[in-house]
Amino acid sequence: MSKPIYTTITGTGSYIPKNIVKNEAFLKNNFTESNGKPIEKDNQEIIDKFFEITAIAERRYADDKEVTSDMAYYAAVDALESSGTDPEALDYIIVGHNFGDVLSDNRKTDMVPSLAARVKYRLGIENPDTIAYDVIFGCPGWLQGFIQADYYIKSGDAKKILVIGADTLSRISDPHDRDSMLYADGAGAVILEGKASSEPLGVLSHRTRSDTLQYSKMLYMGASFKEDETTEKELFLKMNGRRLYQYALERVPMAIKAALDKAGLHLNQVSKVLIHQANGKMDDEILRRLYNLYDIEMPADVLPMTISWLGNTSVATVPTLLDLILKGKMEPHQINKGDYIVFASVGAGMNINALVYKSL
C-alpha cells in the first residue's frame, strides 16, 4: 500500500529592501482627518500614539527602481538556492500580491502579464508546464497560495511549487493618512514539495473564510484625505481600522482553532504561531484570545514578531518571518524537527486563513 503524500517546505527565501524609514520620517507629513481637516495634534504626538498601538518603529521601502515583481524574483532566487531546486522542475509559480507593479513615480497598478509570469521570465524558465499565476486575496494571499499548492500536490498534479508573497504598500499609501505609517515593502517565498510518509508531516490542515457581506469595505481603495498636487485623482489604500481590529480579534482565533481541531491537535502542542504582521498590539490580543479559548496561559516565545522593524508588508510578512527564523536571524526563536507550527493571516475581503504544519 502506498504512503500518503504530504506537502512540505523544502526551501525559503526573502527580500528585505535596504531603505530604512524610521517613524521620525513622518514628522513633516501633513496628516488630516478623513474629511480633510487638520488633526488637532502635533505630529510627534501622532507618531508616539502610533508606536504605542502598533509597535512599529521603522519599516523598509523599495528603491525607486524596484517594483513588486523584482522583489518577488529576488525572494524566489533565495528560496530556490536554499532548497537546491532547478527552476525548470517547478510545476507552479504562485505569487500573492495586491497591487501589481507600481512605479515610484506612477501609482497606477500594472499586473498584465501576471507577476508570476514576470518572475518565471526573470528565472529564465523554458518549461511550458511550469504554470504561473497570481492570487489576489488581501494580506492572506501568500497563505492562500500555499493552501492551493497543498491541493495540487496532494492530488498528484504537482511535485514542486514556488509560492511567493510580495507587495510595495509604500506606493499606494496616502501621505495625509496616519495609516500610511503602517505600510512597508518586501517579499518572501517558499518551495513546497510532496513527500510520501507513513507518519503525518508537513501540512496537516487548513481553514479559510471570507466575510464579504458585512466586511468587504474594511479595506478599500479611495481618494486622498487631502487632495493636492501629489494626490489629486489618485487612489490610495484606506482602512476602517477600528472595525477591522475588532473583526480580527473576534474571528482569527476561531479560524486557528478550527484548523487545529481539523488536525486533531491541542493548542498546547503548538510551538510557534506565525501570524500576519499587521499591528503589534492586535497580534498580541489575537493570540491572547486564542489561548483563552483553551483556558491556558500563552507562552512567552510562541509569537515571533518582525513588525517593529519591518512594518506591515502585507502578503510578504509571514513567509519573510518564516525565512528569518529558519535561517537563524530571529534568535532566540527557532523551529525544530517535529514542531507544530500555525500560520495565520487576516486582510482585505475580509479574508482569514490558518494552516497547521508539522516541521520536518
C-alpha positions as CSV (number, residue, x, y, z in Angstrom):
1,M,0.0,0.0,0.0
2,S,1.5,3.4,-1.0
3,K,2.2,6.0,1.6
4,P,0.1,9.2,1.6
5,I,1.7,12.4,0.1
6,Y,2.2,15.4,2.4
7,T,3.1,19.0,1.4
8,T,6.4,20.0,2.9
9,I,8.6,23.2,2.9
10,T,12.0,22.4,1.5
11,G,13.3,26.0,0.9
12,T,12.6,29.5,2.0
13,G,13.7,33.0,0.8
14,S,13.0,36.6,1.4
15,Y,13.9,40.1,0.2
16,I,14.1,42.9,2.6
17,P,14.7,46.3,1.0
18,K,17.7,48.3,2.2
19,N,15.9,51.7,2.7
20,I,15.1,52.1,6.4
21,V,12.4,54.6,7.2
22,K,12.1,55.4,10.8
23,N,9.0,57.0,12.5
24,E,10.7,60.3,12.6
25,A,10.5,60.5,8.8
26,F,6.8,61.3,9.2
27,L,7.3,64.4,11.3
28,K,6.9,66.6,8.3
29,N,3.7,64.9,6.9
30,N,0.6,67.0,6.7
31,F,-1.8,64.5,8.4
32,T,-5.5,65.1,8.2
33,E,-8.8,63.6,9.3
34,S,-10.8,61.7,6.6
35,N,-12.7,65.0,5.9
36,G,-9.5,66.8,5.0
37,K,-9.4,68.9,8.2
38,P,-6.0,69.0,10.1
39,I,-5.6,66.7,13.0
40,E,-5.6,68.7,16.2
41,K,-2.4,67.1,17.5
42,D,1.2,67.7,16.6
43,N,3.0,65.0,14.5
44,Q,5.2,63.9,17.4
45,E,2.1,63.1,19.5
46,I,0.6,61.3,16.5
47,I,3.7,59.2,15.9
48,D,4.1,58.4,19.6
49,K,0.5,57.1,19.8
50,F,1.0,55.2,16.5
51,F,4.0,53.4,18.0
52,E,2.1,52.6,21.2
53,I,-0.6,50.9,19.3
54,T,1.3,49.2,16.5
55,A,4.8,48.6,18.0
56,I,6.3,49.8,14.6
57,A,9.4,51.9,15.0
58,E,10.7,51.6,11.4
59,R,9.9,50.0,8.1
60,R,11.6,49.2,4.7
61,Y,10.8,50.8,1.4
62,A,11.9,49.5,-2.0
63,D,14.4,51.5,-4.1
64,D,12.9,53.8,-6.7
65,K,13.9,51.5,-9.5
66,E,12.5,48.4,-7.8
67,V,8.9,47.1,-8.3
68,T,7.0,44.2,-6.7
69,S,7.9,41.6,-9.3
70,D,11.6,42.5,-8.8
71,M,11.3,41.8,-5.1
72,A,9.3,38.6,-5.8
73,Y,12.1,37.4,-8.1
74,Y,14.8,38.1,-5.5
75,A,12.9,36.1,-2.9
76,A,12.3,33.3,-5.4
77,V,16.1,33.0,-6.2
78,D,16.8,32.9,-2.4
79,A,14.3,30.1,-1.9
80,L,15.4,28.1,-5.0
81,E,19.0,28.3,-3.8
82,S,18.2,27.3,-0.3
83,S,16.4,24.2,-1.5
84,G,18.7,23.4,-4.4
85,T,15.8,23.3,-6.7
86,D,16.1,23.5,-10.5
87,P,13.7,26.2,-11.6
88,E,12.8,24.1,-14.7
89,A,11.4,21.4,-12.3
90,L,8.7,23.7,-10.9
91,D,5.2,22.7,-11.7
92,Y,3.6,26.0,-10.5
93,I,4.7,29.5,-9.6
94,I,2.1,31.3,-7.5
95,V,2.5,34.9,-6.5
96,G,0.3,36.5,-3.9
97,H,0.2,40.3,-4.1
98,N,-2.5,43.1,-4.2
99,F,-1.3,45.9,-6.4
100,G,0.9,44.5,-9.1
101,D,4.0,46.5,-10.2
102,V,3.6,50.1,-9.0
103,L,6.3,52.5,-10.2
104,S,7.8,55.0,-7.8
105,D,6.5,57.9,-10.0
106,N,3.3,56.4,-11.2
107,R,0.8,54.8,-8.8
108,K,-1.2,53.0,-11.5
109,T,-1.5,49.3,-11.0
110,D,0.3,47.1,-13.6
111,M,-0.4,43.4,-13.4
112,V,-0.6,42.3,-17.1
113,P,1.1,40.0,-17.6
114,S,0.8,38.4,-14.1
115,L,3.6,38.9,-11.6
116,A,4.1,35.2,-11.6
117,A,4.7,35.3,-15.4
118,R,7.2,38.0,-14.9
119,V,9.0,36.0,-12.2
120,K,9.1,33.0,-14.5
121,Y,10.6,35.1,-17.2
122,R,13.2,36.5,-14.9
123,L,14.1,33.0,-13.8
124,G,14.6,32.0,-17.4
125,I,12.3,29.0,-17.2
126,E,11.5,27.5,-20.6
127,N,9.3,24.7,-19.4
128,P,5.7,25.4,-20.6
129,D,4.4,23.1,-17.9
130,T,5.5,25.5,-15.2
131,I,2.2,27.2,-14.7
132,A,2.4,30.8,-13.4
133,Y,-0.4,32.8,-11.9
134,D,-1.3,35.3,-9.3
135,V,-3.5,35.3,-6.2
136,I,-5.3,38.5,-5.2
137,F,-6.6,37.8,-1.7
138,G,-5.6,40.6,0.5
139,C,-2.9,40.1,3.1
140,P,-3.7,36.4,3.3
141,G,-2.8,35.9,-0.4
142,W,0.5,34.2,0.2
143,L,-1.0,31.7,2.7
144,Q,-3.9,31.1,0.3
145,G,-1.4,30.3,-2.4
146,F,0.2,27.9,0.0
147,I,-3.2,26.2,0.6
148,Q,-3.8,26.0,-3.2
149,A,-0.4,24.4,-3.6
150,D,-1.2,21.8,-1.0
151,Y,-4.3,20.8,-3.0
152,Y,-2.2,20.5,-6.2
153,I,0.5,18.4,-4.5
154,K,-1.9,16.1,-2.6
155,S,-3.9,15.5,-5.8
156,G,-0.8,14.3,-7.6
157,D,-1.0,17.3,-10.1
158,A,2.3,18.7,-8.9
159,K,5.6,17.8,-7.1
160,K,7.3,21.2,-6.7
161,I,5.7,24.6,-6.3
162,L,7.1,28.0,-5.7
163,V,4.8,30.3,-3.6
164,I,5.7,34.0,-3.3
165,G,4.2,36.9,-1.4
166,A,5.3,40.4,-2.4
167,D,3.9,44.0,-2.2
168,T,5.0,47.6,-2.3
169,L,2.5,49.1,0.1
170,S,4.5,52.3,0.4
171,R,3.5,53.4,-3.1
172,I,-0.3,53.1,-2.5
173,S,-0.4,54.8,0.9
174,D,-1.9,58.3,1.4
175,P,0.8,60.7,2.8
176,H,-2.1,62.6,4.6
177,D,-3.4,59.4,6.3
178,R,-1.9,58.3,9.6
179,D,-2.3,54.7,8.5
180,S,0.4,55.3,5.9
181,M,2.9,54.7,8.7
182,L,1.8,51.1,8.8
183,Y,2.9,50.1,5.4
184,A,6.1,48.8,4.0
185,D,7.6,46.8,1.1
186,G,9.2,43.3,0.9
187,A,8.9,39.8,-0.4
188,G,9.0,36.2,0.9
189,A,8.9,32.8,-0.7
190,V,8.8,29.1,-0.1
191,I,9.5,25.9,-2.2
192,L,6.9,23.2,-1.5
193,E,7.4,19.6,-2.4
194,G,5.4,16.4,-1.9
195,K,6.8,13.8,0.4
196,A,5.4,10.3,0.9
197,S,5.2,9.4,4.6
198,S,3.5,6.8,6.8
199,E,3.6,9.4,9.6
200,P,1.8,12.8,9.3
201,L,4.1,15.7,8.5
202,G,4.1,19.0,6.6
203,V,0.7,20.4,6.0
204,L,-1.8,18.8,8.3
205,S,-4.9,21.0,7.9
206,H,-6.1,24.5,6.9
207,R,-9.1,26.7,7.2
208,T,-10.2,29.7,5.1
209,R,-13.1,32.1,5.5
210,S,-14.4,35.1,3.6
211,D,-16.8,37.6,5.2
212,T,-17.7,39.9,2.4
213,L,-21.3,40.8,3.0
214,Q,-20.6,42.9,6.1
215,Y,-16.9,43.5,5.9
216,S,-15.8,43.9,2.3
217,K,-15.3,47.6,2.8
218,M,-13.0,47.4,5.8
219,L,-10.0,47.8,3.4
220,Y,-10.6,49.6,0.1
221,M,-9.1,52.0,-2.4
222,G,-10.2,55.6,-2.1
223,A,-9.2,59.2,-2.6
224,S,-6.6,61.0,-0.5
225,F,-7.8,62.6,2.7
226,K,-6.4,65.9,1.4
227,E,-6.2,66.5,-2.4
228,D,-3.2,68.4,-3.6
229,E,-0.8,68.4,-6.5
230,T,0.6,65.0,-5.4
231,T,-2.6,63.1,-4.6
232,E,-5.3,64.6,-6.8
233,K,-7.4,61.9,-8.7
234,E,-5.3,59.1,-7.4
235,L,-6.5,56.2,-5.3
236,F,-4.9,55.1,-2.1
237,L,-5.3,52.2,0.3
238,K,-7.9,53.0,3.0
239,M,-8.8,51.2,6.2
240,N,-11.6,51.2,8.7
241,G,-9.1,50.5,11.4
242,R,-11.4,50.2,14.4
243,R,-13.9,47.8,12.8
244,L,-11.1,45.8,11.2
245,Y,-9.3,45.4,14.6
246,Q,-12.5,44.1,16.2
247,Y,-13.2,41.8,13.3
248,A,-9.8,40.2,13.6
249,L,-10.0,39.8,17.3
250,E,-13.3,38.0,17.1
251,R,-12.7,35.7,14.1
252,V,-9.0,34.9,13.7
253,P,-8.7,32.9,17.0
254,M,-11.8,30.8,15.9
255,A,-10.2,30.1,12.5
256,I,-7.0,29.0,14.1
257,K,-8.9,26.7,16.5
258,A,-10.9,25.3,13.6
259,A,-7.7,24.4,11.8
260,L,-6.2,22.8,14.9
261,D,-9.4,20.8,15.6
262,K,-9.3,19.6,12.0
263,A,-5.7,18.4,12.5
264,G,-6.7,16.7,15.8
265,L,-4.3,18.9,17.8
266,H,-4.5,21.0,21.0
267,L,-3.0,24.5,21.2
268,N,-0.6,23.4,23.9
269,Q,1.1,21.2,21.2
270,V,1.9,24.3,19.1
271,S,5.5,25.6,19.2
272,K,5.1,28.8,17.1
273,V,2.2,30.9,15.7
274,L,3.4,32.8,12.6
275,I,0.7,35.4,12.2
276,H,0.5,38.2,9.6
277,Q,2.4,41.2,11.0
278,A,-0.3,43.8,10.7
279,N,-0.3,45.5,14.1
280,G,1.8,44.5,17.1
281,K,-1.0,45.2,19.7
282,M,-3.6,43.4,17.5
283,D,-1.5,40.3,17.0
284,D,-0.8,40.1,20.8
285,E,-4.5,40.4,21.5
286,I,-5.4,37.8,18.9
287,L,-3.1,35.3,20.5
288,R,-4.3,36.1,24.0
289,R,-7.8,35.4,22.9
290,L,-6.8,32.2,21.2
291,Y,-5.2,30.9,24.3
292,N,-8.2,32.0,26.3
293,L,-10.3,29.7,24.1
294,Y,-8.3,26.8,25.6
295,D,-8.1,28.3,29.0
296,I,-4.4,28.1,29.1
297,E,-1.6,30.6,29.6
298,M,0.2,31.9,26.5
299,P,3.9,31.0,26.4
300,A,6.3,33.9,26.2
301,D,8.1,32.7,23.0
302,V,5.2,31.5,20.8
303,L,4.7,34.7,18.8
304,P,7.7,35.8,16.8
305,M,7.4,39.4,15.6
306,T,9.1,41.4,12.8
307,I,6.7,44.3,12.7
308,S,8.7,46.6,14.9
309,W,11.4,46.9,12.2
310,L,9.8,45.7,9.0
311,G,6.3,47.2,9.3
312,N,3.3,45.7,7.5
313,T,4.4,44.2,4.2
314,S,1.0,42.5,3.5
315,V,1.4,39.1,1.8
316,A,5.2,39.1,2.5
317,T,5.0,39.2,6.3
318,V,4.5,35.5,7.1
319,P,6.9,34.0,4.5
320,T,9.6,36.6,5.4
321,L,9.2,35.8,9.1
322,L,9.5,32.0,8.4
323,D,12.6,32.5,6.3
324,L,14.3,34.7,9.0
325,I,13.6,32.1,11.7
326,L,14.8,29.1,9.7
327,K,18.0,30.9,8.8
328,G,18.8,31.8,12.4
329,K,18.1,35.5,12.1
330,M,15.3,35.7,14.7
331,E,17.1,34.5,17.8
332,P,16.1,33.1,20.2
333,H,13.2,31.8,18.0
334,Q,13.8,28.6,16.2
335,I,11.8,25.8,14.5
336,N,12.9,22.3,15.3
337,K,12.1,18.9,13.7
338,G,8.6,17.7,14.8
339,D,7.4,21.2,15.9
340,Y,3.8,22.0,15.2
341,I,3.5,25.5,13.6
342,V,0.4,27.5,12.9
343,F,0.4,30.0,10.0
344,A,-2.4,32.6,10.1
345,S,-3.4,35.8,8.3
346,V,-6.3,38.3,8.0
347,G,-6.9,41.0,5.4
348,A,-8.9,42.6,2.7
349,G,-12.0,40.7,1.7
350,M,-12.4,40.3,4.6
351,N,-10.5,37.1,4.4
352,I,-8.9,34.9,7.1
353,N,-6.9,31.7,6.7
354,A,-4.9,29.4,9.0
355,L,-2.7,26.4,8.3
356,V,-1.3,23.8,10.6
357,Y,2.2,22.4,9.8
358,K,4.5,19.8,11.3
359,S,8.1,20.7,10.7
360,L,10.5,18.2,9.1
